[in-house]
Structures are given as C-alpha cells and as structure tokens.
C-alpha cells in the first residue's frame, strides 16, 4: 500500500474535527470575532434628558418667581402682624409653612406654564421640527413630558397628603394669634351619634373651659330606649375621657325603671371636641389617611357639615391627575411654531390654567350645595379638560 498523501491526511483531519464538533467551535469563534456585536440603542435618549431637565428647571423657576411675588403681597397684607410678631415666628412658623401650601395649591398652574414656556421656546428655535425630522414620533416626544409630569404629580401629592397638613397647623396657629383668630371655640345644640345606637346631646360647649352643659346620652335597642344618662355639665379631660358632674342614669326594662345618681364620674364617651367644633380650614390640617378616617367616622355619627373635608380629600387626588392632563394640552398647543413668537402660546396657557382652577372652585360649590358628591365635583374639570387634551393631541400629532 502506498503511504497516504498529505492531501488525504488533511481531508481526514477535517472530517475528524467535523465529527467531534471542534470545527464549529473554532470557526464559530472566528466568525463571532469577525462579526461586529449588535449595538443596543439606549431607551433613554439625550433628548429625553434634555426635555426633563428643562421642563423641571422651568417649573422650579416659575415656582420661585411666583413665591417671591406672593411673599411681597402677603407681607403687605399682614404688615401689622409682621411688625408685632417675632421675626423667628414670622419666618419659620408662617412663611416656611405657607410657601409649600401655595406651591401645592397652584401646582397645575406651574406645570402648565412650564410646558407652554419651554415647548414654545423649543418650537421657536425649530428644535421640535429637528426632533420630528430625525424619526422621533410625536407619541415618543410625549414620553419625557409625561415622565416630568409624573415626578411633579408624585411630589405634589406627597406634599399635600402628608407634609403640608402638619405645617398648616403651625401656620394657622400663627394667624390665629397674630392676624385674626378664626378658631371656633363654642357650639350650641350639639347632637351626634357616638356609636351605633348611642346618641349624645349638649345644649352648649365652650372650648376655653372645655366644659359642656345639659348633657344627655341615650342608648337605643332598635327603636326602644334602654338607658339615659344626664349630667348638669361635662368636662373634657383629653384622649376621649370626660368627667360628668351631677349625673343621673336611668335604665328601662319594659315598664320597670332603675335610677342611679352620683356627683362625679370619669368615663370614655368615644367623642372629642374636634368632632363638633369645626373651624375654617380644619380640613387642611389633616393628612389624607386622617381625612379618610375622619370622614368615615363623621358619616357614621350623622354629622352633616363635612363637605369641605370630602372636597379636600378628593381635591388632592384630582389635582395629581391634572398634572398629566395639562401637560398634554400644553405640549399640543405649543409644539408648533406660530407667528408672533411664544407670546400667544403663553397667553392661551395662562387662560386655560386659570380657567381650570376657577372651574374647580365653581364645581366644589356643587358638593357644598348637595347637588353632587365631592368626587364627582372634583373630577368634572379633569374630565372636561381630558376631552380637550385628547382633541388637541390628535390634532397636533397629525
């Protein structure tokens, strides 16, 4: 036999490598090394960061500018209090707590102005046209705006629901002391349900002495009166504890009646003065969880004048959603370059934003008058402006 040639040896060696799979590894490695790796495009683009940065920067600038104006007018209005009150109380107890409240109340206005001003400037410099010409759709352009609106909405809700209410307590204490005392310190003919089947009544309560007069507590089993407690006066001791003076307890069992008299007794009644002493702006001093609990308790007790508390609770949620709606309207209005610059866009933006705040104030009276619930009253402006936002967005996207 002839010895195998070099060519045959090479062919056999390639077959062996093919069987064992080594040729796949080697060639694959060479092919992978030769083929460039696919470049993953980042989801967050530079224009996203550019828009978010300028949107939030314009929003903060608008807040600072308006706060400076508010401080000047507020000092002029409360000049006597500012002169007489200690400077420390004026700065830290009043203004440091008042400015976050103003920022929260006018957050939709600030958001709308920021969108209109910043987007009009982009359109005036033809930057919007450049973005759309590079292949960015109008829907994709909306994403950084909505991210910015989400940041503003989340911050505003946290402030209004948890941070501002404790600060409002300090602010109201300052105004009651140095400006005008609007605290309700007495009430007449108080009647409320302490718990199911138990009704309390006081002819008068004075919070300066924490004393109520001609108190009675009736306990019912269905429509049948089971017991009645009466006292000449009753004094609040704190934490739901009351002291009854010159009291009488009558228990009824059919035609039988048992009578118990005493001079003084301490008891837990499950009610507090704040349940029936409701001052103006008291709803602003409660956090959202406290508001929800207070509204549920007052409804159970049959208290009627809780509309302002219901409005405040629903308003905090509705104004959070308004940040998204007004952002869409602002982008849709100002994304096109118009003659005369951005003055027209800013004018339209101010008109719409002020009309939104005015409309929300008007619809809140529907709840106070009993025509609608607080939730419906607070969401009517959002529903109307949402329809406007959808129309303007579709028109701008074309």
Secondary structure as GFF3:
##gff-version 3
##sequence-region A 1 398
A	DSSP	alpha_helix	6	20	.	.	.	ID=ss1
A	DSSP	alpha_helix	22	34	.	.	.	ID=ss2
A	DSSP	alpha_helix	46	77	.	.	.	ID=ss3
A	DSSP	alpha_helix	79	84	.	.	.	ID=ss4
A	DSSP	alpha_helix	87	88	.	.	.	ID=ss5
A	DSSP	pi_helix	89	95	.	.	.	ID=ss6
A	DSSP	alpha_helix	96	105	.	.	.	ID=ss7
A	DSSP	alpha_helix	107	124	.	.	.	ID=ss8
A	DSSP	alpha_helix	127	133	.	.	.	ID=ss9
A	DSSP	alpha_helix	138	158	.	.	.	ID=ss10
A	DSSP	pi_helix	159	163	.	.	.	ID=ss11
A	DSSP	alpha_helix	164	178	.	.	.	ID=ss12
A	DSSP	beta_strand	186	195	.	.	.	ID=ss13
A	DSSP	beta_strand	198	206	.	.	.	ID=ss14
A	DSSP	beta_strand	211	221	.	.	.	ID=ss15
A	DSSP	beta_strand	224	238	.	.	.	ID=ss16
A	DSSP	beta_strand	241	253	.	.	.	ID=ss17
A	DSSP	beta_strand	256	268	.	.	.	ID=ss18
A	DSSP	three_ten_helix	273	275	.	.	.	ID=ss19
A	DSSP	three_ten_helix	282	285	.	.	.	ID=ss20
A	DSSP	alpha_helix	288	301	.	.	.	ID=ss21
A	DSSP	alpha_helix	307	334	.	.	.	ID=ss22
A	DSSP	alpha_helix	343	369	.	.	.	ID=ss23
A	DSSP	alpha_helix	374	397	.	.	.	ID=ss24
###
